[in-house]
Amino acid sequence: MSFFDDSRLDDPAALRATDHLLRRLAGAGARVRAEIAFSADVLAGLGSDGFRPRAIVAAGRDARLVRAVLEPVCPVPFVAWPGPGLPGWTGPLDLVIVLGGTSEDSGAMSAASEAVRRGCGLMVASPEDSPVAQASAGSRHAIRLPSQSDDQLAAAVAVLQALHQMELGPAVDADAVAAMLDEVAIECSPNNDVASNPAKDLSLMLADALPLVWGGSVLAARAARRVVEAMRLASGRPALAADAGHLLPVLASQPPRDVFADPFDKQEELRPGLIILDDGVEDEGVMETQRKLQEKAERHEVRVHVVTQANGTDVARYAALTQHGRYAAAYLGIGLGRYGTPVEDSSAPGNPAEDPAW
């Protein structure tokens, strides 16, 4: 087990060595603005025009985020399809949405090419020279949003804006999402010391814990899955995002904490740490489940950390929760010496900023 050195979180040399990662996190809001700006011409020409597809199928990166936002309000059936290809019933009456990045995504490419073959309506968000864009080139009526980065959230915001203008989804305030991401970047800046930085504070809790992450709403649960991806990458340890039905038995199985255990014993087994992502949804069922999780964790001496973001639009709250978790993961990797210093572990990431989890 790697030893966590909390002094590295405020060490200028260690932070400079991870500047590429921290700058990418800080630039999330700017990438959302850039994505909307580059898509402005396409978005300006979109409207409902009386068109309403029989169903919508989303494929590729973050298709499940699009589903989480649309499903409660979309006037037609919506499916997030992991691929390859498309559901057998998909045809010319349906709209296929494909989110692709600069890297090769076989599932997204397969969905795009299959949509062209079947004559489906097609909306693609990807760079013009990307594999997904090339796979969709044969469609005469495709809506192409010219994504400029490999940022999954930024591309998803542009797609959601387009669907709103087509009267297929809720209003999405891209400026509000970008502003929220900027606020998180300020709060979690490496220039803020541990005492005033919520992400560094969370990383201290994770220093000797296996993360269990729970979000009560559909979007918070989606954020939890994005957060654990970053935490696994940063620490090389297991991390679990799941619903309460899976997490409660894990919490209940924890033995009492050994007060005589040596905190520096590398052979000491890591205990879970419960992270709750609270996006302010005032649902009695969600609040009751959160209470049960916290009570169970406290009863079994499992530490609990609640990340709350109750202000802003649904997508903005999702973005803020996800970004808080990613910053915490970055500081966890810095504290463990996996980021910013050479490590002997060949599985340690060389440039985490290039990974889709970031």
VEXLOLUM-952017 format. One record per residue (C-alpha): residue in one letter; x, y, z. Coordinates in nm, 2 decimals. Layout:
<pts>
+---+--------+--------+--------+
| r |   east |  north |     up |
+---+--------+--------+--------+
| A |      X |      Y |      Z |
...
+---+--------+--------+--------+
</pts>
This chain:
<pts>
+---+--------+--------+--------+
| r |   east |  north |     up |
+---+--------+--------+--------+
| M |   0.00 |   0.00 |   0.00 |
| S |   0.14 |   0.34 |  -0.09 |
| F |   0.20 |   0.58 |   0.19 |
| F |   0.00 |   0.91 |   0.18 |
| D |   0.21 |   1.21 |   0.25 |
| D |  -0.02 |   1.50 |   0.32 |
| S |   0.26 |   1.76 |   0.30 |
| R |   0.27 |   1.70 |  -0.07 |
| L |  -0.08 |   1.86 |  -0.11 |
| D |   0.07 |   2.20 |  -0.03 |
| D |   0.42 |   2.14 |  -0.16 |
| P |   0.49 |   2.38 |  -0.45 |
| A |   0.72 |   2.14 |  -0.63 |
| A |   0.48 |   1.85 |  -0.61 |
| L |   0.19 |   2.07 |  -0.74 |
| R |   0.41 |   2.21 |  -1.02 |
| A |   0.49 |   1.85 |  -1.13 |
| T |   0.11 |   1.78 |  -1.17 |
| D |   0.03 |   2.12 |  -1.34 |
| H |  -0.09 |   1.94 |  -1.65 |
| L |  -0.36 |   1.76 |  -1.46 |
| L |  -0.47 |   2.05 |  -1.24 |
| R |  -0.48 |   2.29 |  -1.53 |
| R |  -0.71 |   2.05 |  -1.72 |
| L |  -0.94 |   2.03 |  -1.42 |
| A |  -0.94 |   2.41 |  -1.39 |
| G |  -1.02 |   2.45 |  -1.76 |
| A |  -1.35 |   2.26 |  -1.75 |
| G |  -1.56 |   2.57 |  -1.75 |
| A |  -1.37 |   2.72 |  -2.04 |
| R |  -1.42 |   2.40 |  -2.24 |
| V |  -1.79 |   2.41 |  -2.20 |
| R |  -1.80 |   2.77 |  -2.32 |
| A |  -1.58 |   2.68 |  -2.62 |
| E |  -1.79 |   2.38 |  -2.71 |
| I |  -2.10 |   2.60 |  -2.73 |
| A |  -1.92 |   2.87 |  -2.92 |
| F |  -1.79 |   2.63 |  -3.18 |
| S |  -2.14 |   2.48 |  -3.22 |
| A |  -2.31 |   2.82 |  -3.23 |
| D |  -2.38 |   2.82 |  -3.61 |
| V |  -2.53 |   2.47 |  -3.59 |
| L |  -2.74 |   2.55 |  -3.28 |
| A |  -2.87 |   2.87 |  -3.44 |
| G |  -3.03 |   2.67 |  -3.72 |
| L |  -3.20 |   2.41 |  -3.50 |
| G |  -3.57 |   2.41 |  -3.41 |
| S |  -3.85 |   2.16 |  -3.37 |
| D |  -3.99 |   2.22 |  -3.72 |
| G |  -4.27 |   1.98 |  -3.62 |
| F |  -4.02 |   1.69 |  -3.62 |
| R |  -4.06 |   1.44 |  -3.34 |
| P |  -3.88 |   1.11 |  -3.37 |
| R |  -4.04 |   0.79 |  -3.26 |
| A |  -3.76 |   0.72 |  -3.02 |
| I |  -3.41 |   0.85 |  -2.93 |
| V |  -3.10 |   0.62 |  -2.90 |
| A |  -2.78 |   0.76 |  -2.75 |
| A |  -2.45 |   0.58 |  -2.80 |
| G |  -2.09 |   0.66 |  -2.72 |
| R |  -1.93 |   0.85 |  -2.44 |
| D |  -2.15 |   0.98 |  -2.17 |
| A |  -2.47 |   0.86 |  -2.34 |
| R |  -2.60 |   0.77 |  -1.99 |
| L |  -2.56 |   1.13 |  -1.88 |
| V |  -2.78 |   1.24 |  -2.17 |
| R |  -3.03 |   0.98 |  -2.07 |
| A |  -3.03 |   1.08 |  -1.70 |
| V |  -3.11 |   1.44 |  -1.80 |
| L |  -3.37 |   1.36 |  -2.07 |
| E |  -3.56 |   1.05 |  -1.94 |
| P |  -3.78 |   1.24 |  -1.69 |
| V |  -3.90 |   1.49 |  -1.95 |
| C |  -3.84 |   1.36 |  -2.30 |
| P |  -4.16 |   1.33 |  -2.49 |
| V |  -4.05 |   1.01 |  -2.67 |
| P |  -3.89 |   0.69 |  -2.55 |
| F |  -3.51 |   0.72 |  -2.48 |
| V |  -3.25 |   0.45 |  -2.48 |
| A |  -2.88 |   0.47 |  -2.39 |
| W |  -2.72 |   0.20 |  -2.60 |
| P |  -2.37 |   0.06 |  -2.50 |
| G |  -2.32 |  -0.09 |  -2.84 |
| P |  -2.21 |  -0.23 |  -3.07 |
| G |  -2.45 |  -0.14 |  -3.34 |
| L |  -2.80 |  -0.03 |  -3.26 |
| P |  -3.12 |  -0.19 |  -3.12 |
| G |  -3.29 |  -0.41 |  -3.38 |
| W |  -3.60 |  -0.19 |  -3.39 |
| T |  -3.41 |   0.13 |  -3.47 |
| G |  -3.50 |   0.28 |  -3.81 |
| P |  -3.56 |   0.59 |  -4.02 |
| L |  -3.83 |   0.72 |  -3.77 |
| D |  -3.57 |   0.73 |  -3.49 |
| L |  -3.30 |   0.98 |  -3.39 |
| V |  -2.95 |   0.84 |  -3.30 |
| I |  -2.72 |   1.05 |  -3.09 |
| V |  -2.35 |   0.97 |  -3.09 |
| L |  -2.09 |   1.14 |  -2.87 |
| G |  -1.74 |   1.06 |  -2.98 |
| G |  -1.40 |   1.20 |  -2.89 |
| T |  -1.07 |   1.22 |  -3.07 |
| S |  -0.98 |   0.86 |  -2.98 |
| E |  -1.12 |   0.56 |  -3.14 |
| D |  -1.44 |   0.43 |  -2.98 |
| S |  -1.56 |   0.12 |  -3.15 |
| G |  -1.91 |   0.13 |  -2.99 |
| A |  -1.97 |   0.49 |  -3.11 |
| M |  -1.83 |   0.42 |  -3.45 |
| S |  -2.04 |   0.11 |  -3.49 |
| A |  -2.36 |   0.30 |  -3.38 |
| A |  -2.28 |   0.59 |  -3.62 |
| S |  -2.22 |   0.37 |  -3.92 |
| E |  -2.53 |   0.16 |  -3.85 |
| A |  -2.74 |   0.47 |  -3.82 |
| V |  -2.62 |   0.58 |  -4.16 |
| R |  -2.70 |   0.23 |  -4.31 |
| R |  -3.05 |   0.23 |  -4.17 |
| G |  -3.13 |   0.58 |  -4.27 |
| C |  -3.19 |   0.70 |  -3.91 |
| G |  -3.18 |   1.06 |  -3.80 |
| L |  -2.84 |   1.13 |  -3.67 |
| M |  -2.68 |   1.38 |  -3.43 |
| V |  -2.30 |   1.36 |  -3.38 |
| A |  -2.08 |   1.55 |  -3.14 |
| S |  -1.72 |   1.49 |  -3.23 |
| P |  -1.42 |   1.66 |  -3.39 |
| E |  -1.44 |   1.68 |  -3.76 |
| D |  -1.15 |   1.44 |  -3.83 |
| S |  -1.24 |   1.19 |  -3.56 |
| P |  -1.32 |   0.83 |  -3.63 |
| V |  -1.69 |   0.88 |  -3.53 |
| A |  -1.72 |   1.18 |  -3.77 |
| Q |  -1.58 |   0.97 |  -4.05 |
| A |  -1.82 |   0.68 |  -3.97 |
| S |  -2.11 |   0.92 |  -4.00 |
| A |  -2.00 |   1.09 |  -4.31 |
| G |  -2.24 |   0.90 |  -4.54 |
| S |  -2.55 |   1.06 |  -4.37 |
| R |  -2.72 |   1.33 |  -4.57 |
| H |  -2.92 |   1.47 |  -4.29 |
| A |  -2.69 |   1.44 |  -3.99 |
| I |  -2.67 |   1.72 |  -3.74 |
| R |  -2.29 |   1.76 |  -3.67 |
| L |  -2.18 |   1.95 |  -3.36 |
| P |  -1.81 |   2.03 |  -3.41 |
| S |  -1.67 |   1.92 |  -3.08 |
| Q |  -1.32 |   2.07 |  -3.02 |
| S |  -1.20 |   1.87 |  -2.72 |
| D |  -1.21 |   1.53 |  -2.56 |
| D |  -1.42 |   1.66 |  -2.27 |
| Q |  -1.72 |   1.44 |  -2.23 |
| L |  -1.92 |   1.69 |  -2.03 |
| A |  -1.86 |   1.98 |  -2.27 |
| A |  -1.99 |   1.77 |  -2.56 |
| A |  -2.29 |   1.64 |  -2.36 |
| V |  -2.39 |   2.00 |  -2.28 |
| A |  -2.38 |   2.10 |  -2.65 |
| V |  -2.60 |   1.79 |  -2.73 |
| L |  -2.84 |   1.87 |  -2.46 |
| Q |  -2.87 |   2.23 |  -2.58 |
| A |  -2.94 |   2.11 |  -2.93 |
| L |  -3.21 |   1.87 |  -2.81 |
| H |  -3.37 |   2.14 |  -2.60 |
| Q |  -3.40 |   2.36 |  -2.92 |
| M |  -3.56 |   2.07 |  -3.09 |
| E |  -3.82 |   2.05 |  -2.80 |
| L |  -3.69 |   1.71 |  -2.70 |
| G |  -3.53 |   1.80 |  -2.37 |
| P |  -3.52 |   2.06 |  -2.09 |
| A |  -3.35 |   2.39 |  -2.10 |
| V |  -2.97 |   2.37 |  -2.04 |
| D |  -2.79 |   2.69 |  -1.93 |
| A |  -2.44 |   2.62 |  -2.06 |
| D |  -2.32 |   2.95 |  -1.91 |
| A |  -2.45 |   2.84 |  -1.57 |
| V |  -2.27 |   2.50 |  -1.60 |
| A |  -1.94 |   2.67 |  -1.70 |
| A |  -1.98 |   2.92 |  -1.41 |
| M |  -2.03 |   2.64 |  -1.16 |
| L |  -1.72 |   2.46 |  -1.29 |
| D |  -1.53 |   2.78 |  -1.25 |
| E |  -1.65 |   2.81 |  -0.89 |
| V |  -1.53 |   2.46 |  -0.81 |
| A |  -1.19 |   2.54 |  -0.97 |
| I |  -1.15 |   2.84 |  -0.74 |
| E |  -1.26 |   2.64 |  -0.43 |
| C |  -1.03 |   2.35 |  -0.51 |
| S |  -0.74 |   2.54 |  -0.65 |
| P |  -0.39 |   2.41 |  -0.55 |
| N |  -0.32 |   2.75 |  -0.42 |
| N |  -0.57 |   2.69 |  -0.13 |
| D |  -0.42 |   2.50 |   0.15 |
| V |  -0.57 |   2.19 |   0.31 |
| A |  -0.76 |   2.39 |   0.57 |
| S |  -0.96 |   2.59 |   0.31 |
| N |  -0.97 |   2.34 |   0.02 |
| P |  -1.27 |   2.09 |   0.02 |
| A |  -1.10 |   1.86 |  -0.23 |
| K |  -0.78 |   1.84 |  -0.04 |
| D |  -0.98 |   1.77 |   0.28 |
| L |  -1.17 |   1.49 |   0.11 |
| S |  -0.84 |   1.34 |  -0.01 |
| L |  -0.72 |   1.32 |   0.35 |
| M |  -1.02 |   1.10 |   0.43 |
| L |  -0.94 |   0.88 |   0.13 |
| A |  -0.57 |   0.85 |   0.23 |
| D |  -0.63 |   0.52 |   0.41 |
| A |  -0.98 |   0.43 |   0.28 |
| L |  -1.15 |   0.24 |   0.00 |
| P |  -1.41 |   0.48 |  -0.14 |
| L |  -1.78 |   0.39 |  -0.14 |
| V |  -1.96 |   0.66 |  -0.33 |
| W |  -2.34 |   0.71 |  -0.33 |
| G |  -2.56 |   0.96 |  -0.51 |
| G |  -2.93 |   0.96 |  -0.44 |
| S |  -3.08 |   1.12 |  -0.75 |
| V |  -3.03 |   0.98 |  -1.10 |
| L |  -2.77 |   1.25 |  -1.18 |
| A |  -2.59 |   1.23 |  -0.85 |
| A |  -2.56 |   0.85 |  -0.90 |
| R |  -2.42 |   0.92 |  -1.25 |
| A |  -2.17 |   1.16 |  -1.09 |
| A |  -2.07 |   0.89 |  -0.84 |
| R |  -1.97 |   0.66 |  -1.12 |
| R |  -1.76 |   0.93 |  -1.28 |
| V |  -1.59 |   1.01 |  -0.94 |
| V |  -1.50 |   0.65 |  -0.87 |
| E |  -1.34 |   0.62 |  -1.22 |
| A |  -1.11 |   0.90 |  -1.13 |
| M |  -1.04 |   0.76 |  -0.78 |
| R |  -0.94 |   0.42 |  -0.91 |
| L |  -0.71 |   0.58 |  -1.16 |
| A |  -0.55 |   0.81 |  -0.90 |
| S |  -0.50 |   0.55 |  -0.63 |
| G |  -0.48 |   0.21 |  -0.80 |
| R |  -0.72 |   0.09 |  -0.54 |
| P |  -1.08 |  -0.05 |  -0.57 |
| A |  -1.36 |   0.20 |  -0.55 |
| L |  -1.73 |   0.14 |  -0.57 |
| A |  -2.03 |   0.35 |  -0.68 |
| A |  -2.35 |   0.17 |  -0.62 |
| D |  -2.71 |   0.21 |  -0.48 |
| A |  -2.79 |   0.17 |  -0.11 |
| G |  -2.90 |  -0.19 |  -0.15 |
| H |  -2.54 |  -0.28 |  -0.24 |
| L |  -2.36 |  -0.04 |  -0.01 |
| L |  -2.55 |  -0.12 |   0.32 |
| P |  -2.43 |  -0.48 |   0.34 |
| V |  -2.07 |  -0.36 |   0.28 |
| L |  -2.10 |  -0.12 |   0.56 |
| A |  -2.26 |  -0.37 |   0.79 |
| S |  -1.98 |  -0.62 |   0.73 |
| Q |  -1.71 |  -0.39 |   0.88 |
| P |  -1.56 |  -0.51 |   1.20 |
| P |  -1.50 |  -0.26 |   1.49 |
| R |  -1.20 |  -0.04 |   1.43 |
| D |  -0.89 |  -0.15 |   1.61 |
| V |  -0.78 |   0.14 |   1.83 |
| F |  -0.44 |  -0.01 |   1.88 |
| A |  -0.37 |  -0.06 |   1.51 |
| D |  -0.05 |   0.11 |   1.38 |
| P |  -0.15 |   0.38 |   1.14 |
| F |   0.18 |   0.34 |   0.95 |
| D |   0.15 |  -0.04 |   0.91 |
| K |   0.14 |  -0.09 |   0.54 |
| Q |  -0.01 |  -0.44 |   0.59 |
| E |  -0.31 |  -0.29 |   0.77 |
| E |  -0.62 |  -0.36 |   0.57 |
| L |  -0.79 |  -0.05 |   0.43 |
| R |  -1.14 |   0.02 |   0.56 |
| P |  -1.42 |   0.17 |   0.35 |
| G |  -1.49 |   0.54 |   0.35 |
| L |  -1.84 |   0.65 |   0.25 |
| I |  -1.88 |   0.96 |   0.03 |
| I |  -2.23 |   1.09 |  -0.03 |
| L |  -2.30 |   1.32 |  -0.32 |
| D |  -2.59 |   1.54 |  -0.23 |
| D |  -2.73 |   1.75 |  -0.52 |
| G |  -3.01 |   1.90 |  -0.31 |
| V |  -3.30 |   1.69 |  -0.45 |
| E |  -3.58 |   1.72 |  -0.19 |
| D |  -3.72 |   1.37 |  -0.23 |
| E |  -3.83 |   1.19 |   0.09 |
| G |  -3.71 |   0.86 |  -0.03 |
| V |  -3.36 |   0.99 |  -0.12 |
| M |  -3.33 |   1.17 |   0.21 |
| E |  -3.44 |   0.86 |   0.41 |
| T |  -3.19 |   0.64 |   0.22 |
| Q |  -2.91 |   0.89 |   0.29 |
| R |  -3.00 |   0.89 |   0.66 |
| K |  -2.99 |   0.51 |   0.67 |
| L |  -2.65 |   0.50 |   0.50 |
| Q |  -2.50 |   0.76 |   0.74 |
| E |  -2.64 |   0.58 |   1.04 |
| K |  -2.51 |   0.24 |   0.93 |
| A |  -2.17 |   0.39 |   0.85 |
| E |  -2.15 |   0.56 |   1.20 |
| R |  -2.26 |   0.24 |   1.37 |
| H |  -1.98 |   0.04 |   1.21 |
| E |  -1.72 |   0.32 |   1.25 |
| V |  -1.69 |   0.40 |   0.88 |
| R |  -1.60 |   0.76 |   0.81 |
| V |  -1.85 |   0.97 |   0.61 |
| H |  -1.79 |   1.27 |   0.39 |
| V |  -2.08 |   1.46 |   0.24 |
| V |  -2.03 |   1.67 |  -0.08 |
| T |  -2.33 |   1.90 |  -0.12 |
| Q |  -2.42 |   2.11 |  -0.42 |
| A |  -2.78 |   2.23 |  -0.39 |
| N |  -2.77 |   2.54 |  -0.61 |
| G |  -2.79 |   2.57 |  -0.99 |
| T |  -2.95 |   2.37 |  -1.27 |
| D |  -2.96 |   1.99 |  -1.27 |
| V |  -2.66 |   1.97 |  -1.51 |
| A |  -2.47 |   2.24 |  -1.32 |
| R |  -2.51 |   2.05 |  -0.99 |
| Y |  -2.40 |   1.73 |  -1.16 |
| A |  -2.09 |   1.90 |  -1.31 |
| A |  -2.00 |   2.05 |  -0.97 |
| L |  -2.03 |   1.72 |  -0.78 |
| T |  -1.83 |   1.54 |  -1.05 |
| Q |  -1.56 |   1.80 |  -1.05 |
| H |  -1.52 |   1.81 |  -0.67 |
| G |  -1.46 |   1.43 |  -0.68 |
| R |  -1.21 |   1.46 |  -0.96 |
| Y |  -1.01 |   1.73 |  -0.78 |
| A |  -1.01 |   1.51 |  -0.46 |
| A |  -0.89 |   1.21 |  -0.68 |
| A |  -0.61 |   1.43 |  -0.82 |
| Y |  -0.49 |   1.53 |  -0.47 |
| L |  -0.52 |   1.17 |  -0.36 |
| G |  -0.29 |   1.07 |  -0.64 |
| I |  -0.05 |   1.35 |  -0.54 |
| G |  -0.05 |   1.25 |  -0.18 |
| L |   0.02 |   0.89 |  -0.27 |
| G |   0.31 |   0.99 |  -0.49 |
| R |   0.14 |   0.84 |  -0.80 |
| Y |   0.12 |   1.18 |  -0.97 |
| G |   0.41 |   1.42 |  -0.99 |
| T |   0.69 |   1.18 |  -0.89 |
| P |   0.84 |   0.87 |  -1.05 |
| V |   0.70 |   0.55 |  -0.92 |
| E |   0.81 |   0.19 |  -0.95 |
| D |   0.45 |   0.06 |  -1.01 |
| S |   0.43 |   0.01 |  -1.39 |
| S |   0.05 |   0.04 |  -1.36 |
| A |   0.06 |   0.39 |  -1.23 |
| P |  -0.07 |   0.64 |  -1.48 |
| G |   0.19 |   0.85 |  -1.66 |
| N |  -0.04 |   1.13 |  -1.77 |
| P |  -0.39 |   1.10 |  -1.61 |
| A |  -0.51 |   1.42 |  -1.78 |
| E |  -0.52 |   1.21 |  -2.10 |
| D |  -0.76 |   0.96 |  -1.95 |
| P |  -1.14 |   1.00 |  -2.02 |
| A |  -1.21 |   0.98 |  -1.65 |
| W |  -1.06 |   1.33 |  -1.62 |
+---+--------+--------+--------+
</pts>
